[in-house]
Amino acid sequence: MNRYQHTLRKPFQIEGIGLHTGKTIKMRALPAPANTGIRFLRTDIMPHTIIPARLDFVVDTSLSTVIGINNLRIHTIEHLMAAFSGMNVDNAIVELSGPEAPICDGSSDFFVQSIRETGIKEQNSLRHYIEIIESFSFVHGDKRIEVKPAGGFEVFCEISYNHPLITYQNFNFSLSEGNFFDIYNARTFGFLSDVEKLKAMGLIMGGSLDNAIVLDTEGVINPEGLRHHDEFARHKTLDIVGDMFLLGYPVLGKVSAYKSGHQLHYQFAKALYSNNKLWKLTTMESEYETIRSDFEFPAVSYN
């Protein structure tokens, strides 16, 4: 775990298709001052408006995590957020030429490689953590997600699908042990039988075998196959890492999830956030008495 905050050492740029909008997007990630957090900006719309990547700006969770202000939207930020979380980037400004982050290959791989090539730098401000001090669970039907105190950030993810290749899978992950590379290249997945229905809903307009695992009734139709035998559970774990970073700080706690998705992640994180008896802000040096709900995020000017 890091004592101090980090940002990018220099900007990096990626161009690619948006999974749901199908639009070609140019993305540029830039260094940002300490205590900025992760913030997004649409360069195609004037005046430029900063949209913080935080729970209170989430506006949709239909097959992806979407943030927005008024009519401005940024779709499918979870894989980029997971990369920032896993690579210990606390502060960055993300410029997008359209309404969605590029899907790249359906994982966090391209983002992670860009951050590795760019490098990160330490900043002269302590890193804050959300330390879980009391166990909390959230249940919706047969889906559930819970968190309990732990010395680092851990995830135990269980998935269950009525498909012969998946059936039941689980994955145990600990970011505090530096194991982000166990999940960063696990791709999003979907079922061939759902494609036309989702497109009719205006979703996955940019989806292809280049950016998603697609399953028919028997198995994977992607010619290259799977990257991991449990790639499905690994990707769901990646989504949890990205969505939990919307709390605004890294978490010290163990998250256990069963059949979860973006909507459940959001509902769970929002309920957790609103109960200030379950957690406290802390650093590696000392504990802060000021709780998260009283903490004011600093304003950031953008030029």
C-alpha positions in Angstrom: 0.0 0.0 0.0 1.2 3.5 -0.8 1.8 6.2 1.7 1.5 9.0 -0.9 -0.8 9.8 -3.8 0.3 9.2 -7.4 -0.4 10.6 -10.8 0.7 9.9 -14.4 4.3 10.9 -15.2 3.1 12.3 -18.6 0.0 12.1 -20.8 -0.9 9.1 -22.9 -3.3 8.7 -25.8 -5.5 5.8 -27.0 -7.9 5.8 -30.0 -10.6 3.1 -30.3 -14.3 2.1 -30.7 -16.9 2.6 -27.9 -18.5 -0.7 -27.1 -22.0 0.6 -26.7 -22.1 3.8 -28.9 -20.0 2.3 -31.7 -18.2 5.7 -32.1 -14.5 6.1 -32.7 -13.1 7.9 -29.7 -9.8 9.6 -29.1 -8.8 9.5 -25.4 -6.0 11.4 -23.7 -5.1 10.8 -20.0 -3.2 13.6 -18.3 -1.4 14.1 -15.0 -3.4 16.0 -12.4 -2.7 17.7 -9.0 -2.9 15.9 -5.7 -6.5 15.4 -4.4 -8.0 15.8 -7.8 -9.2 12.2 -8.1 -10.1 10.8 -11.6 -12.1 13.3 -13.7 -13.4 13.1 -17.2 -13.9 15.8 -19.8 -15.7 15.7 -23.2 -13.6 17.7 -25.7 -16.3 17.5 -28.4 -18.8 19.6 -26.4 -18.4 23.2 -25.3 -18.2 24.6 -22.7 -15.9 22.0 -21.3 -17.4 20.4 -18.2 -15.5 18.2 -15.7 -17.3 15.1 -14.6 -15.8 13.5 -11.6 -15.6 9.7 -11.5 -17.5 9.3 -8.3 -20.7 7.6 -7.1 -22.7 10.8 -7.0 -22.2 11.2 -10.8 -23.3 7.7 -11.8 -26.4 8.0 -14.0 -26.7 4.5 -15.6 -25.5 1.0 -15.0 -27.0 -0.9 -18.0 -24.2 -3.3 -18.9 -21.6 -0.6 -18.1 -21.0 2.2 -15.7 -22.0 5.6 -17.0 -21.3 9.0 -15.3 -22.8 12.3 -16.3 -23.9 15.8 -15.5 -27.2 17.1 -16.9 -27.2 15.8 -20.5 -23.5 15.0 -20.7 -22.6 11.3 -20.5 -19.4 9.3 -20.3 -20.1 5.6 -20.9 -18.1 2.4 -20.0 -15.5 3.8 -17.7 -15.1 0.7 -15.5 -12.1 -0.8 -17.3 -10.2 2.4 -17.3 -11.1 3.0 -13.6 -9.9 -0.5 -12.8 -6.6 0.2 -14.5 -6.1 3.4 -12.5 -7.0 1.6 -9.3 -4.7 -1.4 -10.0 -1.8 0.8 -11.2 -2.1 3.1 -8.1 -3.1 6.2 -10.1 -5.0 8.5 -7.7 -5.2 11.6 -9.8 -5.8 12.1 -13.6 -7.8 14.1 -16.1 -9.3 12.0 -18.9 -10.2 13.8 -22.2 -12.6 12.1 -24.6 -13.6 13.2 -28.1 -17.0 11.5 -27.6 -19.4 9.9 -25.1 -17.5 6.7 -24.2 -14.2 5.4 -23.2 -12.6 3.1 -25.9 -13.3 -0.5 -25.3 -10.0 -1.6 -26.8 -9.8 -5.4 -26.5 -12.6 -5.6 -23.8 -10.2 -5.6 -20.8 -7.9 -3.1 -19.1 -4.9 -4.3 -21.0 -4.3 -1.3 -23.3 -4.8 1.1 -20.4 -2.4 -0.8 -18.2 0.3 -1.0 -20.9 -0.1 2.8 -21.5 0.3 3.5 -17.8 3.3 1.2 -17.5 5.0 2.9 -20.5 4.1 6.4 -19.3 5.0 5.7 -15.7 3.6 7.2 -12.5 5.0 9.8 -10.1 4.6 10.2 -6.4 3.0 13.4 -5.1 3.6 15.3 -1.9 0.2 14.5 -0.4 -0.9 11.6 1.8 -3.0 8.9 0.2 -6.4 8.5 1.8 -8.1 5.1 2.2 -11.7 4.1 3.0 -11.1 1.7 5.9 -14.0 -0.7 6.5 -14.6 -1.0 10.2 -17.8 -3.0 10.2 -19.1 -5.7 7.9 -21.9 -4.8 5.6 -23.9 -6.9 3.0 -26.3 -6.0 0.3 -28.7 -8.5 -1.2 -31.0 -8.3 -4.3 -32.9 -11.5 -5.1 -30.3 -14.2 -5.6 -27.5 -11.7 -6.0 -25.4 -10.4 -3.1 -22.3 -8.4 -2.3 -20.7 -7.8 1.1 -17.6 -6.2 2.6 -15.7 -6.8 5.8 -12.6 -5.3 7.4 -9.2 -6.4 5.9 -5.7 -5.1 5.9 -5.8 -4.4 2.1 -8.2 -4.5 -0.8 -9.4 -8.0 -1.6 -12.2 -9.4 -3.8 -13.7 -12.8 -3.8 -16.0 -13.1 -6.9 -18.4 -15.9 -7.6 -20.4 -16.2 -10.9 -23.0 -18.7 -12.0 -24.4 -19.0 -15.6 -26.5 -21.6 -17.3 -23.9 -22.3 -19.9 -21.7 -25.5 -20.2 -18.5 -23.5 -20.4 -19.0 -21.3 -17.4 -21.5 -23.0 -14.9 -19.9 -21.8 -11.7 -16.5 -20.0 -11.4 -14.9 -18.0 -8.6 -11.7 -15.9 -8.3 -9.9 -14.7 -5.3 -8.0 -11.5 -5.7 -5.8 -9.3 -3.4 -4.7 -5.9 -4.8 -2.5 -5.4 -1.7 -0.3 -8.3 -2.8 0.3 -6.6 -6.2 -1.8 -9.2 -8.1 -3.5 -6.8 -10.5 -1.8 -8.5 -13.4 -3.9 -11.6 -12.6 -7.0 -9.8 -13.9 -6.1 -6.8 -16.0 -6.3 -8.7 -19.4 -9.6 -10.6 -18.7 -12.1 -9.5 -21.4 -15.8 -8.7 -21.2 -18.1 -11.4 -22.4 -21.6 -11.9 -23.8 -23.9 -14.4 -25.4 -24.6 -14.6 -29.2 -28.3 -15.2 -28.4 -28.5 -11.7 -26.8 -26.8 -9.7 -29.6 -29.8 -8.6 -31.6 -31.9 -7.8 -28.5 -29.1 -5.6 -27.1 -28.5 -3.8 -30.4 -32.3 -3.1 -30.6 -31.9 -1.4 -27.2 -29.1 0.8 -28.5 -26.3 -1.2 -26.7 -23.1 -3.0 -28.0 -23.2 -1.0 -31.3 -19.4 -1.3 -31.4 -19.2 -4.9 -30.1 -17.2 -7.5 -32.1 -15.0 -10.5 -31.6 -12.1 -8.0 -31.3 -13.4 -6.5 -28.1 -15.5 -9.2 -26.3 -15.7 -12.9 -25.7 -18.8 -14.2 -27.4 -20.4 -17.5 -26.5 -22.9 -19.6 -28.5 -24.7 -22.5 -26.9 -21.6 -24.7 -26.8 -18.6 -22.5 -26.2 -16.5 -19.5 -27.3 -16.7 -18.5 -30.9 -13.6 -16.3 -30.8 -11.0 -18.1 -32.9 -8.2 -17.4 -30.3 -10.2 -18.9 -27.4 -9.8 -17.8 -23.8 -6.8 -16.2 -22.2 -7.6 -18.0 -18.9 -9.8 -20.9 -18.1 -11.6 -18.7 -15.6 -11.5 -15.5 -17.7 -15.2 -14.9 -17.0 -14.7 -14.7 -13.2 -11.5 -12.7 -13.6 -13.3 -10.1 -15.7 -16.2 -9.8 -13.2 -13.5 -9.2 -10.6 -12.0 -6.5 -12.8 -15.4 -4.8 -13.0 -15.7 -4.8 -9.2 -12.2 -3.2 -8.9 -13.2 -0.4 -11.3 -16.6 0.2 -9.8 -15.4 0.3 -6.2 -12.9 3.0 -7.2 -15.9 5.3 -7.7 -16.0 5.7 -3.9 -13.2 8.2 -4.6 -10.5 6.4 -2.6 -8.9 3.0 -2.4 -10.7 0.6 -0.1 -9.2 -1.4 2.8 -11.6 -4.3 3.1 -12.6 -7.6 1.5 -15.4 -7.6 -1.0 -17.3 -10.8 -1.6 -19.7 -10.9 -4.5 -22.1 -13.5 -5.9 -23.7 -13.0 -9.4 -23.1 -9.2 -9.2 -23.0 -6.7 -11.9 -22.6 -2.9 -12.4 -26.0 -2.1 -11.0 -25.5 -4.2 -7.8 -22.0 -2.7 -7.4 -23.4 0.8 -7.6 -26.3 0.1 -5.2 -23.9 -1.6 -2.7 -21.3 1.2 -2.9 -23.9 3.9 -2.5 -25.5 2.2 0.6 -22.0 1.7 2.0 -21.0 5.3 1.3 -24.1 6.7 3.0 -23.6 4.8 6.3 -20.7 6.5 8.1 -20.6 4.0 10.9 -19.2 1.3 8.5 -16.0 3.0 7.5 -13.6 5.9 8.1 -11.0 7.8 6.2 -7.4 6.8 7.1 -3.9 7.2 5.8 -0.8 5.0 6.3 0.4 7.5 9.0 -2.7 8.3 11.0 -6.4 7.9 11.2 -8.7 10.8 10.2 -11.6 11.6 12.4 -13.4 13.4 9.6 -15.6 10.9 7.8 -16.1 10.6 4.1 -19.5 12.2 4.0 -18.1 15.4 5.5 -15.0 15.5 3.2 -15.1 18.2 0.6 -13.5 17.3 -2.7 -11.3 20.2 -3.8 -12.3 22.2 -6.9 -10.0 21.7 -9.9 -9.6 24.3 -12.7 -9.0 23.0 -16.2 -7.3 24.9 -18.9 
